[in-house]
Structures are given as structure tokens and as C-alpha cells.
Amino acid sequence: MRAKRYDVVVIGSGPGGEGAAMKLVKSGKRVAIIEAYDKVGGGCTHWGTIPSKALRHNIQLLRDYRRNPLFQHTQDQVQVEYSDLLQATGEVINDQVRSRLRHYARNRVDVIHGRARFIGTHQVEVAQSGGVGEEIVAEHFVIATGSRPYHPEDVDFDHPRVLDSDSVLRLDRTPDSITIYGAGVIGCEYASIFCNLDVKVNLVNTRGQLLSFLDDEITDALSYHLRNQGTVIRHDEEYERVEPIDDGVVLHCKSGKKFKTDVLLWANGRSGNTEQMGLSEIGISVNHRGQIEVDKTYATTLPHVYAVGDVVGPPALASASYDQGRFVGAQIATGSADWQLIDDFPTGIYTLPEISSLGRTEKELTAQKIPYEVGHASFRNIARAQITSHEVGMLKLLFHRETLEILGIHCFGEGASEIVHIGQAIMAQPGQANSLLYFTETTFNYPTMAEAYRVAALNGLNRIF
């Protein structure tokens, strides 16, 4: 069988692969995407970002309904099961897949389903169903195979009561109780989802604080509200063993604590999808977590092979992965990229309430001896929040006391992941254009959540003048 030839082959159709493929094909390159799953979209669409955020959205709708006095007389008539929420999530996933397929077809990107393995530095073999395979040759490759939940060898993930962030999306019932081991972004998000389904939740954290990369005030607010919603949080715990039994799972911790619940969700770490790709045979380095080592241009040890997205490790965000893909696509197409990837990118954490953050925290500014001040806006004082009954939350602006430069934006509350982008646009401006005064001198629609920027800016100015 004669090998197919392309200018660039992208392995993986998640955000990183999609970003690279679109940039390359728009630059006149002949591009193919190889996708191991039978549908495009990658883990982001099928097991990660889209399903978990769709779940979270539906939980928020349910929560709003339960709290709305207009519907108090009908609340007992509505019983929502976890499986009902998953069914609604499936519709969103299918819409995403159809949209991407049209996108690839319209731009003449060939989509090849199967598992890719390098059999040479410029050649891959794609193993397809039925044992059929084909060889593909390309000048450049972009590896965007994503990641999967980390599985310790001593934990039995074949047991139906032991779940990870993939298999929890196949759970066909609402558990009575759940222990979530790992209190990172995924663990906190699922704690929010399950506790708002009236499931008893244990959130077991291997560290001393939830999401320690966030500003301390935001972290404290998240801890308070998770506990207020019924989540039991245990810090500084490390598992000793996981014991599945007939009527549940027991998590044994080295501290001597035991957590027995209906199911266990393991949410502690992820591994890069690099197995059986023939990477070591062609000299590409992979670390102990299956992540590919790359330089600042995302090139591997082979200069014509790049890697982007979760498979290279942090930040492991869909938004950052897409930009990395476009960045690599530009380098392959023109020899250099005409822009630089931003150093400060927003993080969005879809707990209830949700969180978004950009820039430095108070702790970081204090360590760097930067004279800063804080401007606060409490959502309970914002008219739009009062109208929508989403009064829990705040917007926090950190700014330089002398230059008024915005140094950090931290938001906790409904719509946080949208609100942060207003501040992001100002932080990205050069020189004096990045100023707290922008928010005091700009007219915002009323009533909107964006108005929180004006309130926070005025609050901050009052602290220094």
C-alpha cells in the first residue's frame, strides 16, 4: 500500500490539534488530523471541559430553581437524577462534534480515525478498526494527544464503585455519597456538582489548602461555600489504600482516617497520552507522567515534530492549548510566529460559585515587595446580581499604588469566567493605558455585572486618596 503524503500531520483533534490544523490549512498547507476516538473533539469535548461544564450549568439551573420563591409550590414535583443531567450533556457534545466536522470538511482537512504510531522520523502508521492500517508521510508533525486521569497501580479502577473523571461520566445513577480524592480543579468542580444534587461529599485534599495557586481570599471563599453546601473537606491527607467492598468503597489514609462512601472519585493527577506511539524509538523524550518534553517553541528533540496541549503538561487548559496549536502552526507555516503567547492567561474554575483569576495574587505581590492596593466590589451590592439572585461573590482588583497599573484580577461568583475578560483587555494594554482609571472613567451598561469593575476601582481609589 502506498503511503499518503501531507505537509503536516496533526495527531489529536482536541483544542491544541484543532488550533494547529486551522492555522496550517489557512496558510496553504495540506493537513491531516489523526484521531484515535471515533469522533473528533478530543478529551476536552468528550470527557473533560465540555461535559463537566455542561453538568455544572444544569446544576446551576436546578439550584436557581430551588431557590426561586416563584416555584416553591412545585419544587417537590421535580426530581432530577445524575443520569438525567448526563443525557442533557450528551446533546451538547453531539453539537460540538457536528460543528467541528463541518469545520474540517469546509477547510479540506482530512480526518483519519485510528491510532498513530511513529515508524520513522517522518512516517506514522495508523492502526484502524479490523486490523487495517495505513502509512502516512509528512514533513512536520504536531502531537496533541491530550491526557487522561492518572491511575496508581494499586487502585482497582475496574471496580464499578471506583471512578475517575472519565468514568464518572458513565455513572448511571445518583450515588448516596461520594469521596473525591484530590482537591484540584477537577475535584472541586465535581464536589460542587454532587453536593448540589444532595449527595454527601467528602473532598480529600493532599495539600493544606484548596487551589493554592489562587489568591488566598478567593480560596477561603471557595472553602466556605463548599462547606456551606454540605461538602466535608479534609486537608493534608494521603491515601494508603483503596478498599472496594460490597456496599461501597473505603479510602484508607496514612493519617489513620477512613472514608466509607457509595463511590470513590479519583481526581488526583493526569498522565499524557503517549503510550505505544513509538516516541522513544525516534528519540522523543517523555517524562514519568507520559508528558512530552518541549522547548519554548514547543518543538521536541526532533525539530520537525512539535507537541502542544495537555500532553506537554501545565497549564493544561483548553484555551491555552488552542493558542499553543496556532502558535506552532504559524512557526511551521512561516518559520516564525508573528505573535507571542501571553504569559498571563485567565483561569476559569467552574465550581458553584465559579472562579476566574488573572495576574498576580496578594501573596506574590507581597513577596516581590511591590506596593499594591486592593479594590473590592461585593456582588450583593450590584443591581444585576440582586436581580438574578446571584449575590454571592466579589470582584477583586490588585493595582500598583503609584502608577495605578492593574496587577491582578480575581473574581468569585456567577459569571466570573466571563467578567474577567473585561479586565484582561485593560491589563494587556501597554504603558499608562493599563490603569485603574479606565474603570472609573468608562460608562458601563446598567444593570450589568460589568459594573463591578467601576465599583471595585472606586473602592480602590478611596484607599489611596
Phi and psi in degrees as a GROMACS rama.xvg file:
@    title "Ramachandran Plot"
@    xaxis  label "Phi"
@    yaxis  label "Psi"
@TYPE xy
-78.6062  136.59  ARG-2
-72.3176  142.027  ALA-3
-76.7349  150.595  LYS-4
-123.988  136.699  ARG-5
-137.308  161.677  TYR-6
-70.9542  -44.7055  ASP-7
-139.481  137.041  VAL-8
-114.059  126.289  VAL-9
-105.027  125.245  VAL-10
-102.909  105.873  ILE-11
113.03  132.987  GLY-12
-113.415  23.6046  SER-13
-75.5228  -166.751  GLY-14
-56.4711  -42.3191  PRO-15
-64.0811  -46.0545  GLY-16
-65.1816  -41.3723  GLY-17
-63.5426  -44.4057  GLU-18
-60.1433  -43.2419  GLY-19
-66.0012  -46.5882  ALA-20
-61.8694  -43.7572  ALA-21
-67.2154  -41.1808  MET-22
-63.5244  -40.8707  LYS-23
-69.91  -45.198  LEU-24
-69.1432  -32.892  VAL-25
-68.9449  -19.1203  LYS-26
-92.7273  7.82176  SER-27
90.8233  9.97437  GLY-28
-86.5256  148.981  LYS-29
-87.8513  118.376  ARG-30
-125.656  141.897  VAL-31
-126.82  143.687  ALA-32
-110.496  130.941  ILE-33
-105.936  122.997  ILE-34
-124.957  122.766  GLU-35
-69.2946  -33.6117  ALA-36
-80.0017  160.833  TYR-37
-80.6098  -0.205433  ASP-38
-133.919  148.241  LYS-39
-78.2128  166.11  VAL-40
120.887  -22.3091  GLY-41
70.3199  -174.952  GLY-42
-60.786  -32.3977  GLY-43
-54.8362  -45.5016  CYS-44
-79.3608  -38.5889  THR-45
-98.9919  -29.2558  HIS-46
-132.936  -7.23262  TRP-47
-121.191  -104.509  GLY-48
-56.6063  -54.2179  THR-49
-65.8952  -52.0741  ILE-50
-64.2041  -41.2003  PRO-51
-68.9777  -35.8517  SER-52
-75.6986  -32.822  LYS-53
-66.5601  -40.7168  ALA-54
-57.9423  -46.9939  LEU-55
-61.872  -41.0706  ARG-56
-62.2847  -44.4861  HIS-57
-67.4534  -33.8379  ASN-58
-64.4403  -39.875  ILE-59
-62.7169  -41.7223  GLN-60
-60.0722  -43.6459  LEU-61
-62.9261  -43.1112  LEU-62
-63.4325  -43.5288  ARG-63
-62.9079  -39.6784  ASP-64
-62.5551  -44.7503  TYR-65
-65.0885  -29.5973  ARG-66
-90.2504  -10.479  ARG-67
-82.445  119.66  ASN-68
-63.9235  -19.4658  PRO-69
-64.9402  -25.3019  LEU-70
-112.927  14.908  PHE-71
-60.2406  -32.5903  GLN-72
-76.5153  -10.4062  HIS-73
-114.94  -1.91145  THR-74
-60.2589  -36.3061  GLN-75
-69.3747  -15.6669  ASP-76
-85.731  -8.98024  GLN-77
-107.838  114.195  VAL-78
-118.476  116.405  GLN-79
-112.179  126.409  VAL-80
-101.252  157.443  GLU-81
-56.9223  -38.8473  TYR-82
-64.335  -31.7954  SER-83
-64.0441  -41.2245  ASP-84
-66.0335  -38.6108  LEU-85
-64.6291  -36.7077  LEU-86
-63.193  -42.1239  GLN-87
-65.2893  -35.986  ALA-88
-63.2879  -38.9981  THR-89
-59.2539  -33.2829  GLY-90
-66.7957  -37.9245  GLU-91
-65.552  -43.7765  VAL-92
-60.244  -45.1424  ILE-93
-62.2259  -38.1544  ASN-94
-63.2788  -40.885  ASP-95
-63.9757  -42.19  GLN-96
-63.9729  -46.8376  VAL-97
-60.7908  -40.994  ARG-98
-62.4633  -43.7853  SER-99
-69.5306  -37.885  ARG-100
-61.6954  -42.1844  LEU-101
-63.3384  -38.457  ARG-102
-61.2271  -47.2036  HIS-103
-66.9381  -41.5126  TYR-104
-64.6026  -42.7728  ALA-105
-63.8032  -32.1852  ARG-106
-97.9531  7.65688  ASN-107
58.3897  44.7136  ARG-108
-97.105  121.483  VAL-109
-73.2117  129.913  ASP-110
-107.914  119.964  VAL-111
-117.679  121.026  ILE-112
-92.7916  132.434  HIS-113
151.389  174.005  GLY-114
-98.488  126.423  ARG-115
-91.2117  138.476  ALA-116
-137.956  130.374  ARG-117
-71.1741  127.462  PHE-118
-116.512  8.73592  ILE-119
-175.858  169.687  GLY-120
-69.6786  -20.1631  THR-121
-124.137  21.3703  HIS-122
-145.812  135.1  GLN-123
-125.152  153.321  VAL-124
-110.546  132.198  GLU-125
-106.892  112.904  VAL-126
-85.8944  122.915  ALA-127
-114.81  173.431  GLN-128
-61.4674  146.082  SER-129
80.9179  9.13966  GLY-130
79.4432  3.36924  GLY-131
-77.9631  138.629  VAL-132
-137.39  159.19  GLY-133
-141.018  154.018  GLU-134
-102.73  141.263  GLU-135
-132.432  133.404  ILE-136
-113.956  139.157  VAL-137
-149.487  156.448  ALA-138
-75.0732  -37.4884  GLU-139
-132.76  155.837  HIS-140
-132.399  145.276  PHE-141
-124.362  117.283  VAL-142
-93.3081  117.875  ILE-143
-137.464  54.2271  ALA-144
-85.7547  -3.37133  THR-145
74.0843  -157.501  GLY-146
-141.805  173.726  SER-147
-142.166  164.768  ARG-148
-60.1291  138.412  PRO-149
-71.2919  132.071  TYR-150
-118.676  105.153  HIS-151
-61.878  145.327  PRO-152
-65.2509  -24.5386  GLU-153
-92.09  7.55889  ASP-154
-109.594  128.451  VAL-155
-86.4419  91.2618  ASP-156
-80.3564  -3.28774  PHE-157
-79.8606  -15.0331  ASP-158
-73.3781  134.985  HIS-159
-64.464  -17.1816  PRO-160
-94.5706  -3.96682  ARG-161
-107.609  113.791  VAL-162
-117.617  159.648  LEU-163
-125.692  -174.544  ASP-164
-71.3092  -11.3355  SER-165
-86.743  -53.6674  ASP-166
-71.3741  -19.2333  SER-167
-65.0175  -20.7471  VAL-168
-80.8378  -1.11108  LEU-169
-111.856  4.44846  ARG-170
-64.9452  124.73  LEU-171
-98.8677  14.1745  ASP-172
-152.944  166.579  ARG-173
-91.0385  115.47  THR-174
-69.735  156.043  PRO-175
-73.2863  -34.6724  ASP-176
-153.913  156.89  SER-177
-148.201  138.28  ILE-178
-105.146  127.086  THR-179
-107.483  115.881  ILE-180
-97.4812  113.014  TYR-181
113.021  117.938  GLY-182
-114.762  40.6973  ALA-183
-80.4146  -158.352  GLY-184
-59.763  -48.5258  VAL-185
-63.0845  -45.2462  ILE-186
-61.4949  -43.9636  GLY-187
-67.1668  -38.8329  CYS-188
-63.8595  -44.3379  GLU-189
-72.5295  -27.7969  TYR-190
-62.2232  -41.9175  ALA-191
-63.2467  -42.0838  SER-192
-62.9336  -50.7357  ILE-193
-74.6153  -37.2177  PHE-194
-68.2573  -25.5966  CYS-195
-84.5702  -0.01387  ASN-196
-100.267  14.1189  LEU-197
64.6826  29.2383  ASP-198
-90.4811  137.789  VAL-199
-72.3834  123.898  LYS-200
-121.042  127.519  VAL-201
-105.168  121.77  ASN-202
-107.235  108.754  LEU-203
-101.682  115.746  VAL-204
-103.864  131.423  ASN-205
-80.2479  -7.12988  THR-206
-117.033  179.241  ARG-207
-88.7287  -3.31888  GLY-208
-153.712  146.653  GLN-209
-71.3115  133.824  LEU-210
43.727  63.0366  LEU-211
-66.2878  -11.0085  SER-212
-77.5275  -10.3028  PHE-213
-85.8308  165.337  LEU-214
-60.9201  140.217  ASP-215
-57.6451  -37.8802  ASP-216
-65.9801  -36.2775  GLU-217
-68.9004  -42.8403  ILE-218
-60.6103  -43.0869  THR-219
-63.211  -39.6651  ASP-220
-65.1599  -42.4967  ALA-221
-61.2585  -45.8543  LEU-222
-59.1762  -43.8677  SER-223
-62.1282  -46.9511  TYR-224
-74.9905  -32.3476  HIS-225
-62.5009  -43.465  LEU-226
-66.205  -38.6575  ARG-227
-64.4122  -26.6713  ASN-228
-87.7963  -0.814949  GLN-229
109.803  2.01148  GLY-230
-79.9218  133.283  THR-231
-95.872  120.825  VAL-232
-107.042  131.354  ILE-233
-123.397  118.279  ARG-234
-94.0073  162.11  HIS-235
54.9149  43.5745  ASP-236
-113.495  146.404  GLU-237
-132.598  133.099  GLU-238
-70.4478  147.522  TYR-239
-104.545  -44.9721  GLU-240
-162.391  160.254  ARG-241
-114.198  125.087  VAL-242
-118.458  99.1022  GLU-243
-73.6718  135.123  PRO-244
-128.827  178.412  ILE-245
-59.5796  -40.2444  ASP-246
-111.31  20.5146  ASP-247
163.818  -160.62  GLY-248
-134.276  138.396  VAL-249
-111.961  122.412  VAL-250
-95.2565  114.998  LEU-251
-94.5583  125.392  HIS-252
-105.149  156.032  CYS-253
-66.1771  -20.1485  LYS-254
-73.7393  -11.2899  SER-255
101.07  -11.0796  GLY-256
-71.9191  149.655  LYS-257
-129.771  136.158  LYS-258
-122.5  109.835  PHE-259
-105.017  121.949  LYS-260
-142.245  173.89  THR-261
-61.1307  -45.7635  ASP-262
-139.02  163.689  VAL-263
-121.115  132.208  LEU-264
-109.093  114.063  LEU-265
-85.8196  116.822  TRP-266
-132.65  45.0967  ALA-267
-119.951  85.6467  ASN-268
96.3511  159.923  GLY-269
-137.166  157.775  ARG-270
-123.921  143.903  SER-271
-70.0691  144.472  GLY-272
-85.8867  85.7377  ASN-273
-129.738  3.91187  THR-274
-68.4328  145.471  GLU-275
55.1915  32.2882  GLN-276
-101.407  -2.20189  MET-277
70.7395  25.1222  GLY-278
-70.0333  -44.8396  LEU-279
-64.7541  -31.4098  SER-280
-65.4566  -25.8102  GLU-281
-105.934  9.29809  ILE-282
90.6786  18.1007  GLY-283
-93.3625  128.394  ILE-284
-81.2559  135.803  SER-285
-130.166  133.37  VAL-286
-84.534  -174.831  ASN-287
-67.6234  -16.7495  HIS-288
-98.212  14.7005  ARG-289
74.4012  13.8002  GLY-290
-93.168  139.977  GLN-291
-83.0253  134.582  ILE-292
-85.3024  127.661  GLU-293
-131.296  163.002  VAL-294
-92.2872  -169.77  ASP-295
-67.6592  -16.0333  LYS-296
-95.9075  4.44496  THR-297
69.3937  22.3077  TYR-298
-85.8168  143.108  ALA-299
-84.5441  -167.954  THR-300
-66.8801  -15.5848  THR-301
-100.772  118.516  LEU-302
-64.3707  -17.1838  PRO-303
-96.8844  2.23378  HIS-304
-117.086  123.104  VAL-305
-113.874  161.412  TYR-306
-140.186  138.625  ALA-307
-140.77  162.931  VAL-308
84.7147  -157.743  GLY-309
-59.7749  -25.5561  ASP-310
-68.7816  -13.8944  VAL-311
-101.999  0.419829  VAL-312
100.762  -155.434  GLY-313
-56.1276  150.908  PRO-314
-83.067  -8.4903  PRO-315
54.4435  48.7363  ALA-316
-118.504  139.227  LEU-317
-58.0928  -40.6219  ALA-318
-63.923  -45.1028  SER-319
-68.1771  -36.6737  ALA-320
-62.389  -42.5443  SER-321
-60.8661  -44.0602  TYR-322
-65.6501  -38.6462  ASP-323
-60.7741  -42.0746  GLN-324
-60.9149  -46.2199  GLY-325
-63.2816  -39.0639  ARG-326
-61.162  -46.2381  PHE-327
-66.8513  -40.5729  VAL-328
-58.1045  -40.8096  GLY-329
-65.6044  -39.5637  ALA-330
-65.0334  -42.2805  GLN-331
-66.2794  -41.6798  ILE-332
-71.8277  -38.289  ALA-333
-121.565  -6.18934  THR-334
91.2029  -13.6613  GLY-335
-161.042  157.666  SER-336
-94.8004  141.109  ALA-337
-88.7157  14.0532  ASP-338
-152.52  166.942  TRP-339
-112.636  143.924  GLN-340
-65.7184  138.519  LEU-341
-69.7337  148.077  ILE-342
-80.2069  -39.0571  ASP-343
-102.114  111.672  ASP-344
-119.008  148.228  PHE-345
-74.2136  142.945  PRO-346
-105.615  139.028  THR-347
-122.509  125.66  GLY-348
-122.718  118.555  ILE-349
-97.0207  56.6304  TYR-350
-81.4532  -175.576  THR-351
-120.842  105.352  LEU-352
-72.1967  163.709  PRO-353
-86.0452  167.769  GLU-354
-131.921  143.072  ILE-355
-144.405  146.6  SER-356
-146.452  147.357  SER-357
-151.298  133.379  LEU-358
87.2661  -159.756  GLY-359
-88.0083  156.8  ARG-360
-97.0147  169.235  THR-361
-59.794  -40.105  GLU-362
-62.1467  -42.6892  LYS-363
-66.9903  -42.342  GLU-364
-65.5197  -37.5302  LEU-365
-65.2047  -43.9395  THR-366
-64.0145  -32.4235  ALA-367
-86.4449  1.0548  GLN-368
56.2966  41.5963  LYS-369
-95.9512  125.888  ILE-370
-72.6642  108.365  PRO-371
-126.119  163.389  TYR-372
-134.443  167.318  GLU-373
-120.403  135.138  VAL-374
-116.58  129.892  GLY-375
-116.333  145.457  HIS-376
-133.854  118.92  ALA-377
-86.9843  131.108  SER-378
-61.5823  -26.3906  PHE-379
-65.2991  -15.9884  ARG-380
-100.796  1.40782  ASN-381
-95.9692  126.453  ILE-382
-58.2705  -42.5963  ALA-383
-62.6456  -38.7038  ARG-384
-65.5084  -37.3625  ALA-385
-65.9216  -40.3576  GLN-386
-63.6288  -42.5482  ILE-387
-88.0871  -2.39705  THR-388
63.0651  29.809  SER-389
-111.646  63.4124  HIS-390
-88.2186  -6.58829  GLU-391
-81.1924  123.352  VAL-392
139.631  177.159  GLY-393
-162.047  158.576  MET-394
-114.949  132.217  LEU-395
-126.581  121.098  LYS-396
-109.601  127.861  LEU-397
-104.34  129.116  LEU-398
-142.856  157.226  PHE-399
-72.4083  131.085  HIS-400
-63.312  -31.5793  ARG-401
-95.3312  -45.4211  GLU-402
-92.4203  -15.1307  THR-403
65.8172  16.8763  LEU-404
-65.15  135.298  GLU-405
-73.4395  125.361  ILE-406
-109.905  -23.7647  LEU-407
-163.75  146.007  GLY-408
-129.393  126.002  ILE-409
-135.312  124.459  HIS-410
-130.801  136.742  CYS-411
-132.912  119.463  PHE-412
143.806  172.808  GLY-413
-60.6511  131.074  GLU-414
84.3319  8.40199  GLY-415
-58.3309  -40.7177  ALA-416
-69.0902  -19.6683  SER-417
-87.667  -44.567  GLU-418
-59.6723  -35.9262  ILE-419
-60.6155  -26.5799  VAL-420
-70.0074  -23.0917  HIS-421
-62.9614  -49.5286  ILE-422
-66.6514  -33.7198  GLY-423
-59.4342  -40.8997  GLN-424
-62.0668  -36.4989  ALA-425
-76.673  -40.2468  ILE-426
-60.265  -29.5857  MET-427
-78.6185  -9.35881  ALA-428
-75.5941  144.746  GLN-429
-78.001  151.56  PRO-430
57.6819  -135.615  GLY-431
-73.0444  -9.5992  GLN-432
-68.003  -23.5414  ALA-433
-86.6834  91.567  ASN-434
-144.98  145.661  SER-435
-59.8754  -27.2145  LEU-436
-64.6699  -22.7404  LEU-437
-55.509  -41.2535  TYR-438
-74.7239  -26.6082  PHE-439
-83.8154  -21.0442  THR-440
-106.09  5.40815  GLU-441
-107.429  141.366  THR-442
-90.5053  120.53  THR-443
-99.4297  146.253  PHE-444
-55.1861  146.76  ASN-445
-131.071  130.651  TYR-446
-92.0864  133.481  PRO-447
-142.944  163.179  THR-448
-72.8578  -23.988  MET-449
-59.5915  -26.4975  ALA-450
-58.5676  -20.9411  GLU-451
-58.2674  -28.9061  ALA-452
-64.6381  -42.076  TYR-453
-64.4221  -43.7816  ARG-454
-62.0605  -45.6421  VAL-455
-65.7024  -40.0237  ALA-456
-65.1806  -44.4001  ALA-457
-63.6585  -38.8513  LEU-458
-60.4613  -41.2227  ASN-459
-69.0006  -42.6012  GLY-460
-62.1648  -34.8248  LEU-461
-64.6005  -19.1624  ASN-462
-81.3396  -19.6244  ARG-463
-117.376  -10.8476  ILE-464
